[in-house]
């Protein structure tokens, strides 16, 4: 099971729910790397921390708190 689930979507064309899942990982650094490569691709990014049961509505908040 993965610890972090990253959901990303466009404001006009969200797929909804699990269809917006773009990355599953156990690594904060992998989330950061993936976002560097795709930072302009999506309007919104949310991260779900499965272990803590927490939703981060902002990727920057996730990165700051998870490090």
Biopython code that builds the backbone (N, CA, C, O; Angstrom):
import numpy as np
from Bio.PDB.StructureBuilder import StructureBuilder

atoms = [
    (1, "UNK", "N", (0.830, -1.177, 0.000)),
    (1, "UNK", "CA", (0.000, 0.000, 0.000)),
    (1, "UNK", "C", (0.880, 1.248, 0.000)),
    (1, "UNK", "O", (1.923, 1.283, 0.653)),
    (2, "UNK", "N", (0.462, 2.238, -0.716)),
    (2, "UNK", "CA", (1.205, 3.484, -0.803)),
    (2, "UNK", "C", (0.766, 4.451, 0.297)),
    (2, "UNK", "O", (-0.389, 4.452, 0.725)),
    (3, "UNK", "N", (1.705, 5.262, 0.736)),
    (3, "UNK", "CA", (1.367, 6.235, 1.778)),
    (3, "UNK", "C", (0.732, 7.496, 1.190)),
    (3, "UNK", "O", (-0.233, 8.018, 1.748)),
    (4, "UNK", "N", (1.263, 7.987, 0.072)),
    (4, "UNK", "CA", (0.782, 9.244, -0.497)),
    (4, "UNK", "C", (0.071, 9.009, -1.821)),
    (4, "UNK", "O", (0.581, 8.323, -2.707)),
    (5, "UNK", "N", (-1.104, 9.587, -1.935)),
    (5, "UNK", "CA", (-1.862, 9.570, -3.179)),
    (5, "UNK", "C", (-1.986, 11.011, -3.633)),
    (5, "UNK", "O", (-2.453, 11.868, -2.882)),
    (6, "UNK", "N", (-1.569, 11.281, -4.866)),
    (6, "UNK", "CA", (-1.597, 12.643, -5.395)),
    (6, "UNK", "C", (-2.686, 12.731, -6.455)),
    (6, "UNK", "O", (-2.705, 11.972, -7.424)),
    (7, "UNK", "N", (-3.583, 13.670, -6.245)),
    (7, "UNK", "CA", (-4.677, 13.919, -7.178)),
    (7, "UNK", "C", (-4.441, 15.274, -7.828)),
    (7, "UNK", "O", (-4.138, 16.248, -7.139)),
    (8, "UNK", "N", (-4.574, 15.344, -9.138)),
    (8, "UNK", "CA", (-4.375, 16.605, -9.855)),
    (8, "UNK", "C", (-5.450, 16.733, -10.931)),
    (8, "UNK", "O", (-5.864, 15.749, -11.543)),
    (9, "UNK", "N", (-5.887, 17.967, -11.142)),
    (9, "UNK", "CA", (-6.966, 18.156, -12.113)),
    (9, "UNK", "C", (-7.005, 19.598, -12.612)),
    (9, "UNK", "O", (-6.414, 20.502, -12.023)),
    (10, "UNK", "N", (-7.709, 19.774, -13.696)),
    (10, "UNK", "CA", (-7.928, 21.088, -14.298)),
    (10, "UNK", "C", (-9.236, 21.652, -13.766)),
    (10, "UNK", "O", (-10.174, 20.902, -13.499)),
    (11, "UNK", "N", (-9.302, 22.951, -13.612)),
    (11, "UNK", "CA", (-10.519, 23.558, -13.071)),
    (11, "UNK", "C", (-11.724, 23.335, -13.974)),
    (11, "UNK", "O", (-12.840, 23.179, -13.479)),
    (12, "UNK", "N", (-11.524, 23.316, -15.273)),
    (12, "UNK", "CA", (-12.647, 23.158, -16.196)),
    (12, "UNK", "C", (-12.957, 21.699, -16.522)),
    (12, "UNK", "O", (-14.081, 21.376, -16.905)),
    (13, "UNK", "N", (-11.964, 20.815, -16.373)),
    (13, "UNK", "CA", (-12.169, 19.431, -16.797)),
    (13, "UNK", "C", (-11.746, 18.397, -15.760)),
    (13, "UNK", "O", (-10.964, 17.502, -16.082)),
    (14, "UNK", "N", (-12.238, 18.492, -14.522)),
    (14, "UNK", "CA", (-11.877, 17.442, -13.560)),
    (14, "UNK", "C", (-12.589, 16.144, -13.920)),
    (14, "UNK", "O", (-13.755, 16.156, -14.315)),
    (15, "UNK", "N", (-11.893, 15.045, -13.784)),
    (15, "UNK", "CA", (-12.511, 13.741, -14.028)),
    (15, "UNK", "C", (-13.369, 13.339, -12.839)),
    (15, "UNK", "O", (-14.444, 12.760, -12.994)),
    (16, "UNK", "N", (-12.873, 13.657, -11.651)),
    (16, "UNK", "CA", (-13.600, 13.345, -10.434)),
    (16, "UNK", "C", (-13.103, 12.085, -9.757)),
    (16, "UNK", "O", (-12.830, 11.080, -10.414)),
    (17, "UNK", "N", (-12.989, 12.145, -8.445)),
    (17, "UNK", "CA", (-12.615, 10.983, -7.650)),
    (17, "UNK", "C", (-11.299, 10.351, -8.035)),
    (17, "UNK", "O", (-10.318, 11.046, -8.302)),
    (18, "UNK", "N", (-11.281, 9.045, -8.064)),
    (18, "UNK", "CA", (-10.055, 8.294, -8.351)),
    (18, "UNK", "C", (-9.533, 8.517, -9.762)),
    (18, "UNK", "O", (-8.375, 8.211, -10.045)),
    (19, "UNK", "N", (-10.362, 9.040, -10.646)),
    (19, "UNK", "CA", (-9.903, 9.328, -12.001)),
    (19, "UNK", "C", (-8.901, 10.470, -12.047)),
    (19, "UNK", "O", (-8.195, 10.635, -13.041)),
    (20, "UNK", "N", (-8.830, 11.265, -10.976)),
    (20, "UNK", "CA", (-7.859, 12.356, -10.891)),
    (20, "UNK", "C", (-6.543, 11.923, -10.238)),
    (20, "UNK", "O", (-5.642, 12.745, -10.070)),
    (21, "UNK", "N", (-6.423, 10.663, -9.873)),
    (21, "UNK", "CA", (-5.208, 10.145, -9.246)),
    (21, "UNK", "C", (-4.076, 10.111, -10.269)),
    (21, "UNK", "O", (-4.187, 9.453, -11.303)),
    (22, "UNK", "N", (-2.980, 10.828, -9.976)),
    (22, "UNK", "CA", (-1.867, 10.897, -10.927)),
    (22, "UNK", "C", (-0.577, 10.262, -10.401)),
    (22, "UNK", "O", (0.340, 9.995, -11.178)),
    (23, "UNK", "N", (-0.498, 10.016, -9.080)),
    (23, "UNK", "CA", (0.731, 9.442, -8.526)),
    (23, "UNK", "C", (0.433, 8.727, -7.221)),
    (23, "UNK", "O", (-0.317, 9.226, -6.382)),
    (24, "UNK", "N", (1.033, 7.545, -7.058)),
    (24, "UNK", "CA", (0.991, 6.782, -5.808)),
    (24, "UNK", "C", (2.435, 6.537, -5.411)),
    (24, "UNK", "O", (3.218, 6.020, -6.207)),
    (25, "UNK", "N", (2.797, 6.902, -4.183)),
    (25, "UNK", "CA", (4.175, 6.759, -3.762)),
    (25, "UNK", "C", (4.289, 6.695, -2.246)),
    (25, "UNK", "O", (3.336, 7.002, -1.530)),
    (26, "UNK", "N", (5.445, 6.298, -1.768)),
    (26, "UNK", "CA", (5.758, 6.316, -0.347)),
    (26, "UNK", "C", (6.760, 7.415, -0.011)),
    (26, "UNK", "O", (7.168, 7.552, 1.142)),
    (27, "UNK", "N", (7.155, 8.194, -1.005)),
    (27, "UNK", "CA", (8.250, 9.139, -0.860)),
    (27, "UNK", "C", (7.819, 10.586, -1.094)),
    (27, "UNK", "O", (7.221, 10.907, -2.121)),
    (28, "UNK", "N", (8.126, 11.449, -0.137)),
    (28, "UNK", "CA", (7.862, 12.882, -0.295)),
    (28, "UNK", "C", (8.707, 13.434, -1.434)),
    (28, "UNK", "O", (8.232, 14.256, -2.218)),
    (29, "UNK", "N", (9.952, 12.990, -1.531)),
    (29, "UNK", "CA", (10.835, 13.494, -2.587)),
    (29, "UNK", "C", (10.314, 13.114, -3.974)),
    (29, "UNK", "O", (10.494, 13.872, -4.927)),
    (30, "UNK", "N", (9.684, 11.972, -4.097)),
    (30, "UNK", "CA", (9.116, 11.583, -5.394)),
    (30, "UNK", "C", (7.941, 12.491, -5.771)),
    (30, "UNK", "O", (7.762, 12.826, -6.942)),
    (31, "UNK", "N", (7.157, 12.880, -4.790)),
    (31, "UNK", "CA", (6.064, 13.827, -5.049)),
    (31, "UNK", "C", (6.659, 15.151, -5.530)),
    (31, "UNK", "O", (6.179, 15.729, -6.505)),
    (32, "UNK", "N", (7.699, 15.632, -4.848)),
    (32, "UNK", "CA", (8.336, 16.893, -5.231)),
    (32, "UNK", "C", (8.913, 16.818, -6.637)),
    (32, "UNK", "O", (8.734, 17.748, -7.424)),
    (33, "UNK", "N", (9.596, 15.740, -6.964)),
    (33, "UNK", "CA", (10.193, 15.576, -8.293)),
    (33, "UNK", "C", (9.135, 15.541, -9.391)),
    (33, "UNK", "O", (9.274, 16.190, -10.428)),
    (34, "UNK", "N", (8.091, 14.784, -9.150)),
    (34, "UNK", "CA", (7.019, 14.682, -10.140)),
    (34, "UNK", "C", (6.373, 16.035, -10.365)),
    (34, "UNK", "O", (6.006, 16.372, -11.491)),
    (35, "UNK", "N", (6.231, 16.813, -9.300)),
    (35, "UNK", "CA", (5.586, 18.107, -9.441)),
    (35, "UNK", "C", (6.482, 19.105, -10.160)),
    (35, "UNK", "O", (5.983, 19.954, -10.899)),
    (36, "UNK", "N", (7.797, 19.022, -9.960)),
    (36, "UNK", "CA", (8.723, 19.897, -10.695)),
    (36, "UNK", "C", (8.561, 19.695, -12.193)),
    (36, "UNK", "O", (8.595, 20.653, -12.966)),
    (37, "UNK", "N", (8.384, 18.453, -12.594)),
    (37, "UNK", "CA", (8.256, 18.117, -14.013)),
    (37, "UNK", "C", (6.897, 18.511, -14.582)),
    (37, "UNK", "O", (6.787, 18.763, -15.782)),
    (38, "UNK", "N", (5.866, 18.570, -13.750)),
    (38, "UNK", "CA", (4.500, 18.803, -14.232)),
    (38, "UNK", "C", (3.811, 19.983, -13.564)),
    (38, "UNK", "O", (2.581, 20.022, -13.515)),
    (39, "UNK", "N", (4.560, 20.935, -13.052)),
    (39, "UNK", "CA", (3.969, 22.009, -12.247)),
    (39, "UNK", "C", (2.976, 22.879, -12.999)),
    (39, "UNK", "O", (2.081, 23.454, -12.380)),
    (40, "UNK", "N", (3.104, 22.991, -14.293)),
    (40, "UNK", "CA", (2.170, 23.830, -15.048)),
    (40, "UNK", "C", (1.094, 23.005, -15.738)),
    (40, "UNK", "O", (0.274, 23.551, -16.476)),
    (41, "UNK", "N", (1.089, 21.720, -15.512)),
    (41, "UNK", "CA", (0.141, 20.846, -16.203)),
    (41, "UNK", "C", (-1.258, 20.863, -15.597)),
    (41, "UNK", "O", (-2.231, 20.583, -16.298)),
    (42, "UNK", "N", (-1.379, 21.184, -14.322)),
    (42, "UNK", "CA", (-2.669, 21.099, -13.639)),
    (42, "UNK", "C", (-2.981, 22.390, -12.890)),
    (42, "UNK", "O", (-2.077, 23.125, -12.493)),
    (43, "UNK", "N", (-4.267, 22.653, -12.703)),
    (43, "UNK", "CA", (-4.694, 23.828, -11.939)),
    (43, "UNK", "C", (-4.693, 23.545, -10.442)),
    (43, "UNK", "O", (-4.395, 24.437, -9.648)),
    (44, "UNK", "N", (-5.020, 22.325, -10.045)),
    (44, "UNK", "CA", (-5.125, 21.966, -8.631)),
    (44, "UNK", "C", (-4.418, 20.648, -8.359)),
    (44, "UNK", "O", (-4.445, 19.722, -9.170)),
    (45, "UNK", "N", (-3.784, 20.592, -7.190)),
    (45, "UNK", "CA", (-3.132, 19.361, -6.746)),
    (45, "UNK", "C", (-3.471, 19.155, -5.279)),
    (45, "UNK", "O", (-3.360, 20.082, -4.477)),
    (46, "UNK", "N", (-3.884, 17.942, -4.926)),
    (46, "UNK", "CA", (-4.176, 17.578, -3.552)),
    (46, "UNK", "C", (-3.427, 16.288, -3.232)),
    (46, "UNK", "O", (-3.260, 15.430, -4.099)),
    (47, "UNK", "N", (-2.983, 16.155, -1.997)),
    (47, "UNK", "CA", (-2.260, 14.964, -1.571)),
    (47, "UNK", "C", (-3.003, 14.353, -0.390)),
    (47, "UNK", "O", (-3.378, 15.048, 0.554)),
    (48, "UNK", "N", (-3.206, 13.064, -0.459)),
    (48, "UNK", "CA", (-3.804, 12.339, 0.664)),
    (48, "UNK", "C", (-2.722, 11.486, 1.304)),
    (48, "UNK", "O", (-2.105, 10.650, 0.644)),
    (49, "UNK", "N", (-2.496, 11.703, 2.590)),
    (49, "UNK", "CA", (-1.545, 10.914, 3.371)),
    (49, "UNK", "C", (-2.342, 9.782, 4.010)),
    (49, "UNK", "O", (-3.063, 9.998, 4.985)),
    (50, "UNK", "N", (-2.213, 8.584, 3.466)),
    (50, "UNK", "CA", (-2.989, 7.434, 3.932)),
    (50, "UNK", "C", (-2.658, 7.049, 5.367)),
    (50, "UNK", "O", (-3.536, 6.600, 6.104)),
    (51, "UNK", "N", (-1.413, 7.219, 5.770)),
    (51, "UNK", "CA", (-1.001, 6.838, 7.121)),
    (51, "UNK", "C", (-1.581, 7.793, 8.169)),
    (51, "UNK", "O", (-2.043, 7.354, 9.223)),
    (52, "UNK", "N", (-1.557, 9.080, 7.883)),
    (52, "UNK", "CA", (-2.052, 10.080, 8.831)),
    (52, "UNK", "C", (-3.544, 10.348, 8.653)),
    (52, "UNK", "O", (-4.179, 10.941, 9.524)),
    (53, "UNK", "N", (-4.104, 9.909, 7.522)),
    (53, "UNK", "CA", (-5.502, 10.178, 7.239)),
    (53, "UNK", "C", (-5.767, 11.647, 6.982)),
    (53, "UNK", "O", (-6.839, 12.156, 7.308)),
    (54, "UNK", "N", (-4.802, 12.326, 6.404)),
    (54, "UNK", "CA", (-4.883, 13.775, 6.210)),
    (54, "UNK", "C", (-4.904, 14.137, 4.728)),
    (54, "UNK", "O", (-4.210, 13.528, 3.914)),
    (55, "UNK", "N", (-5.706, 15.130, 4.400)),
    (55, "UNK", "CA", (-5.779, 15.653, 3.031)),
    (55, "UNK", "C", (-5.091, 17.009, 3.007)),
    (55, "UNK", "O", (-5.407, 17.889, 3.807)),
    (56, "UNK", "N", (-4.156, 17.170, 2.092)),
    (56, "UNK", "CA", (-3.496, 18.453, 1.872)),
    (56, "UNK", "C", (-4.096, 19.061, 0.611)),
    (56, "UNK", "O", (-3.941, 18.516, -0.481)),
    (57, "UNK", "N", (-4.771, 20.175, 0.762)),
    (57, "UNK", "CA", (-5.415, 20.838, -0.378)),
    (57, "UNK", "C", (-4.434, 21.668, -1.187)),
    (57, "UNK", "O", (-4.758, 22.147, -2.273)),
    (58, "UNK", "N", (-3.236, 21.834, -0.651)),
    (58, "UNK", "CA", (-2.228, 22.649, -1.302)),
    (58, "UNK", "C", (-0.909, 21.886, -1.281)),
    (58, "UNK", "O", (-0.465, 21.442, -0.222)),
    (59, "UNK", "N", (-0.294, 21.734, -2.421)),
    (59, "UNK", "CA", (0.944, 20.957, -2.510)),
    (59, "UNK", "C", (2.066, 21.590, -1.696)),
    (59, "UNK", "O", (2.868, 20.870, -1.101)),
    (60, "UNK", "N", (2.142, 22.903, -1.654)),
    (60, "UNK", "CA", (3.189, 23.571, -0.881)),
    (60, "UNK", "C", (3.056, 23.268, 0.609)),
    (60, "UNK", "O", (4.061, 23.061, 1.290)),
    (61, "UNK", "N", (1.834, 23.242, 1.119)),
    (61, "UNK", "CA", (1.622, 22.887, 2.525)),
    (61, "UNK", "C", (2.082, 21.463, 2.800)),
    (61, "UNK", "O", (2.694, 21.193, 3.833)),
    (62, "UNK", "N", (1.794, 20.567, 1.891)),
    (62, "UNK", "CA", (2.226, 19.176, 2.038)),
    (62, "UNK", "C", (3.736, 19.078, 2.111)),
    (62, "UNK", "O", (4.274, 18.410, 2.994)),
    (63, "UNK", "N", (4.422, 19.735, 1.196)),
    (63, "UNK", "CA", (5.877, 19.666, 1.149)),
    (63, "UNK", "C", (6.500, 20.254, 2.419)),
    (63, "UNK", "O", (7.441, 19.683, 2.971)),
    (64, "UNK", "N", (5.982, 21.382, 2.878)),
    (64, "UNK", "CA", (6.517, 22.011, 4.084)),
    (64, "UNK", "C", (6.312, 21.151, 5.325)),
    (64, "UNK", "O", (7.214, 21.037, 6.155)),
    (65, "UNK", "N", (5.151, 20.554, 5.457)),
    (65, "UNK", "CA", (4.835, 19.774, 6.647)),
    (65, "UNK", "C", (5.423, 18.369, 6.624)),
    (65, "UNK", "O", (5.714, 17.803, 7.678)),
    (66, "UNK", "N", (5.597, 17.807, 5.449)),
    (66, "UNK", "CA", (6.056, 16.428, 5.340)),
    (66, "UNK", "C", (7.564, 16.275, 5.451)),
    (66, "UNK", "O", (8.061, 15.173, 5.686)),
    (67, "UNK", "N", (8.284, 17.353, 5.288)),
    (67, "UNK", "CA", (9.753, 17.249, 5.337)),
    (67, "UNK", "C", (10.284, 17.101, 6.717)),
    (67, "UNK", "O", (11.496, 17.003, 6.905)),
]
sb = StructureBuilder()
sb.init_structure("model")
sb.init_model(0)
sb.init_chain("A")
sb.init_seg("    ")
for serial, (resi, resn, name, xyz) in enumerate(atoms, 1):
    if name == "N":
        sb.init_residue(resn, " ", resi, " ")
    sb.init_atom(name, np.array(xyz, "f"), 0.0, 1.0, " ", f" {name:<3s}", serial, name[0])
structure = sb.get_structure()
